[in-house]
Amino acid sequence: MQIVSYCGERGWKNNLAFRLKQKIHNSIHTKPSLAGLIFSLISVLNLCVGCRRDPPTIAVIPQTIGTSLWSGEYSGASSAAQKLNFKIYWNAPTREDDVEGQIALVEKALVQHNCRGLVLTPNQSLALITPVRRAVASGIPTVITSTPLAIPPGPRLAYVLNDDEEGGRIAALHVGKVLHGAGSVAVMGIDPGVRGVMTRARSFESTLTQFYPGIKIIAKRLGSYNGPQEQQVAEEVLRRSPAPDVIVSLTSAATLAAFRTITDMRKTSAVKLIGFDQDIAFWPVQTGEIDAVIVQDTYGMGEQAIQLIAELLQHKSVPLETKLKPMLVTRDNLDQPEIQHFVALNWGLPQ
């Protein structure tokens, strides 16, 4: 008769279960009572139940990997996971426009890695609906971060979002301040496939119209997460006559493309750039080459998402939708402690 107790990553030869196994083996040869043998078996089983197990794994899949924007989410998720005894499976496409790659990573995380929960920042609002519905239907607690999907929240689905309406309002009010109430604006990066970006665009335009009727939007350009395409759009906007006084870029890709184009065309003194999302080093803000960036609290998103997953796994009621306020980063406030929480680049990436 052979009884082996194996618990997680720890072997059995040096633990109490091994000694109990030896005791049972010896008792068999001395013709023990049936009751004694059963008691010994129960002791071994109870011991195994108490052994250390690997903590549950939560999949965290942002829009892309290796950027300062989403390194904040990783750090926030990791901090919460450590406190709650979870492991993090962190993976993402290498490009924001790789929608099929993100879908494949979601399916891989749930099937191959047996993840108990899912935190997802979708690259595209429509394409990610099906895999998310599949995860929720399979009983996987899911939290969508940053930008929403067209799925209502429910018992296994919650949202921790960037307040994109507030972001658009912040951008419009700052444009009004920069232009002193009169001038022209071009808007780049309008992506119909990302609901949060469209919310930014609508909020920006309505706020500008309400408070600064003397500022005109002279160009509105569709965008994507494709860097070269965004740079072509930026060149076209800057070559138009008259050129805009300000460019507002609604995505990280549009912000980076506009910055490179303005710099290459040597128009940093003529055209102000106001961008979104901190996927860019902040030295251009410090030097004044970028006037301002509206940043997301991705650290808070990751932290709160893991906390929600823990509560959903315990079948607790949770807030179905949480919105985190973005912040305006300028040369004047860059060194303030509350701003450094958003822009610090030492949040770190997974090793």
Secondary structure, DSSP 8 states (H G I E B T S, - for coil): ------BTTB-STTSHHHHHHHHHHHHHHT---HHHHHHHHHHHHHHHHTS-----EEEEE-S-SSSHHHHHHHHHHHHHHHHHT-EEEE---SSTT-HHHHHHHHHHHHHTS--SEEEE--SSTTTTHHHHHHHHHTT--EEEEES--SS--BTTEEEEEE-HHHHHHHHHHHHHHHHTT-EEEEEEEE-TT-HHHHHHHHHHHHHHHHH-TTEEEEEEEE--S-HHHHHHHHHHHHHSSS--SEEEE-SHHHHHHHHHHHHHTT-TTTSEEEEESS-S-SHHHHHTSS-EEEE--HHHHHHHHHHHHHHHHTT----SEEEE--EEEETTTTTSHHHHHHH-TTS----
